[in-house]
Amino acid sequence: MDSAQQSEKLYDAIVVGAGPGGSASALFLANAGKSVLVLEKSRFPREKVCGDAFSGKSIGVMRDLGLLSQIEKHSFGIVRCVTMISPNGKRVTVPFPPAKGMEFAGYTIARIDTDNIFFQEVLRHRNITVLQNFQVQSVLKNGLGAAIGVEGASTAGAREKQSFKARIVVGADGAASAVSRSLGLPNSPLAHVYSAVRGYWKGVSGLSDSIELYFIDGVLPGYLWIFPMGNGMANVGLGILSSDLQKGGRHPAAVLTDAIANHPAIKDRFASAQQVGKIGGWSIPNGSFKKQNLGEGWVLVGDAASLVDPFSGEGVGNALASGKFAAHAIISALEKDKDANPIPSSLLQDYPKNVDVYLRPEMANSYKLQRLSRFRFLLNLFIGKAATKPAARQMVIDMLASSDAKKKVESPLFYLKLLLP
Ligand SMILES: Cc1cc2nc3c(=O)[nH]c(=O)nc-3n(C[C@H](O)[C@H](O)[C@H](O)COP(=O)(O)OP(=O)(O)OC[C@H]3O[C@@H](n4cnc5c(N)ncnc54)[C@H](O)[C@@H]3O)c2cc1C
């Protein structure tokens, strides 16, 4: 099909952005026989600034799509534990619960590889048309304000505007979503966004199968992470709340390089390490802000819908899960009315319902943990006790295993148990 024919055609769905959220939406829709146009501004394989942690939730959706075995073709690390280091240098390592059907909790694998596993399947799919190097600039609307397509231009070569039509537009274009902006939706407030940076180092000493979270001054309630990549490399980064930066906090990249050179709990690990490549940065829009995620003829998924876990900063799992939920809602809307154009929000209610039931409770509990993590004395107490007291250590293990256990941070009993000798 040439580009004029692509412009003429009415697709069931246009998916803007081919990251995890967009690829998952496109694949679930296409597997159900829907015609999908995927518009992606870069060219794959492409890098994505990330900590590269790929958890149980992500593994589940990758398995659903029949792609899990492809991880083995790439370099990866296996994660079994998490080590937390308090501001005063106390350290505790606890096992993560294994991912469903696995003997370990998750992987560390570079996003250039994971995202490309999904994207290559998108490219192969007969029901999906893909345009790379195409940047969407705005959403086309009908006289009633409903989304009916998108307009944009190629980022390579001819740059004249081109538009495409569909029954629904899926905004999966990440933290700086052009779809969200064009729909007039507010950005996530700065108190609900991390400004995060990461780089790669080789030769960091003491790497294991544990991801490491250093709660250090100047970063709280965020943390500095060291994630072993399984090939002698480490993904090292940190996230600081954007609202703290606005109040005059130091740039995250400066805090990171300073910590690596000077922090007493960190610098020795990097004594023989070399940085590989540059430090990259990007925003992390947290799910502590409840952003509108559907309207007439449109849905938003993943970072475009502000769905990142506010404590861990993990967003790939929720991007994949929201992409899957959005696709299922669209498929069921078209079962109810196969000619719907644009698909009305009244037929898409399963989407926000599933996000509310399956994703929001965990994000709400993580937000409680995030707010507590602002207090260094609490982190010192909590991690210090977990390092020495089996009952407190078990509390951490329970909190990692169950979202409900995280709720306990609201209970006075939780603090009493911590304070008891
Ligand atoms: C430093 C850092 C560390 C992180 N660490 C982790 C981690 O370890 N584990 C984890 O799970 N999550 C982590 N996250 C969060 C995670 O990266 C995101 O939540 C995840 O990438 C969201 O996926 P997505 O598909 O919604 O968006 P993205 O992955 O951002 O994909 C969006 C896609 O849309 C394309 N696009 C953007 N604009 C347009 C446009 N106008 N037109 C066409 N295409 C467009 C982009 O090129 C991109 O391919 C981290 C984030 C940062 C910044």
The ligand as a Tripos MOL2 file, in Angstrom:
@<TRIPOS>MOLECULE
LIG
   53    58     1     0     0
SMALL
NO_CHARGES

@<TRIPOS>ATOM
      1 C1         15.7300    6.6970   33.6980 C.3       1 LIG1
      2 C2         14.5240    5.8020   33.6690 C.ar      1 LIG1
      3 C3         14.5860    4.5390   34.2370 C.ar      1 LIG1
      4 C4         13.4810    3.6720   34.1740 C.ar      1 LIG1
      5 N1         13.6310    2.3970   34.6620 N.ar      1 LIG1
      6 C5         12.6340    1.5060   34.5130 C.ar      1 LIG1
      7 C6         12.8440    0.1320   34.8250 C.ar      1 LIG1
      8 O1         13.9370   -0.2940   35.2190 O.2       1 LIG1
      9 N2         11.8040   -0.7260   34.6320 N.ar      1 LIG1
     10 C7         10.5970   -0.3090   34.1670 C.ar      1 LIG1
     11 O2          9.6870   -1.1270   34.0400 O.2       1 LIG1
     12 N3         10.3810    0.9900   33.8260 N.ar      1 LIG1
     13 C8         11.3820    1.9010   33.9570 C.ar      1 LIG1
     14 N4         11.1980    3.1940   33.5480 N.ar      1 LIG1
     15 C9          9.8830    3.6060   33.0130 C.3       1 LIG1
     16 C10         9.7010    3.0700   31.5930 C.3       1 LIG1
     17 O3         10.7940    3.4420   30.7900 O.3       1 LIG1
     18 C11         8.4050    3.5950   30.9670 C.3       1 LIG1
     19 O4          7.3620    3.4850   31.8970 O.3       1 LIG1
     20 C12         8.0370    2.8210   29.6940 C.3       1 LIG1
     21 O5          9.0010    3.0350   28.6950 O.3       1 LIG1
     22 C13         6.6500    3.2480   29.1820 C.3       1 LIG1
     23 O6          6.3760    2.6270   27.9530 O.3       1 LIG1
     24 P1          5.4710    3.3590   26.8570 P.3       1 LIG1
     25 O7          5.2870    2.3890   25.7600 O.co2     1 LIG1
     26 O8          4.2910    3.9610   27.5210 O.co2     1 LIG1
     27 O9          6.3480    4.6060   26.3760 O.3       1 LIG1
     28 P2          7.7830    4.6440   25.6690 P.3       1 LIG1
     29 O10         8.5690    3.4600   26.0340 O.co2     1 LIG1
     30 O11         8.3250    5.9930   26.0020 O.co2     1 LIG1
     31 O12         7.4640    4.5620   24.1160 O.3       1 LIG1
     32 C14         6.8650    5.6380   23.4430 C.3       1 LIG1
     33 C15         7.1670    5.4960   21.9580 C.3       1 LIG1
     34 O13         6.4560    6.5160   21.2620 O.3       1 LIG1
     35 C16         7.2970    7.1220   20.2930 C.3       1 LIG1
     36 N5          6.7940    8.4870   20.1070 N.ar      1 LIG1
     37 C17         6.8760    9.5110   20.9840 C.ar      1 LIG1
     38 N6          6.2690   10.5980   20.4780 N.ar      1 LIG1
     39 C18         5.7980   10.2590   19.2540 C.ar      1 LIG1
     40 C19         5.0790   10.9660   18.2460 C.ar      1 LIG1
     41 N7          4.7260   12.2470   18.4210 N.pl3     1 LIG1
     42 N8          4.7600   10.3190   17.1050 N.ar      1 LIG1
     43 C20         5.1200    9.0040   16.9310 C.ar      1 LIG1
     44 N9          5.7990    8.2940   17.8590 N.ar      1 LIG1
     45 C21         6.1220    8.9090   19.0130 C.ar      1 LIG1
     46 C22         8.6820    7.0470   20.9110 C.3       1 LIG1
     47 O14         9.6940    7.1230   19.9230 O.3       1 LIG1
     48 C23         8.6340    5.6770   21.6130 C.3       1 LIG1
     49 O15         9.0660    4.6350   20.7730 O.3       1 LIG1
     50 C24        12.2690    4.0940   33.5920 C.ar      1 LIG1
     51 C25        12.1970    5.3740   33.0130 C.ar      1 LIG1
     52 C26        13.3130    6.2130   33.0440 C.ar      1 LIG1
     53 C27        13.2280    7.5720   32.3890 C.3       1 LIG1
@<TRIPOS>BOND
     1     1     2 1
     2     2     3 ar
     3     2    52 ar
     4     3     4 ar
     5     4     5 ar
     6     4    50 ar
     7     5     6 ar
     8     6     7 ar
     9     6    13 1
    10     7     8 2
    11     7     9 ar
    12     9    10 ar
    13    10    11 2
    14    10    12 ar
    15    12    13 ar
    16    13    14 ar
    17    14    15 1
    18    14    50 ar
    19    15    16 1
    20    16    17 1
    21    16    18 1
    22    18    19 1
    23    18    20 1
    24    20    21 1
    25    20    22 1
    26    22    23 1
    27    23    24 1
    28    24    25 2
    29    24    26 1
    30    24    27 1
    31    27    28 1
    32    28    29 2
    33    28    30 1
    34    28    31 1
    35    31    32 1
    36    32    33 1
    37    33    34 1
    38    33    48 1
    39    34    35 1
    40    35    36 1
    41    35    46 1
    42    36    37 ar
    43    36    45 ar
    44    37    38 ar
    45    38    39 ar
    46    39    40 ar
    47    39    45 ar
    48    40    41 1
    49    40    42 ar
    50    42    43 ar
    51    43    44 ar
    52    44    45 ar
    53    46    47 1
    54    46    48 1
    55    48    49 1
    56    50    51 ar
    57    51    52 ar
    58    52    53 1
@<TRIPOS>SUBSTRUCTURE
     1 LIG1         1 GROUP 0 **** ****
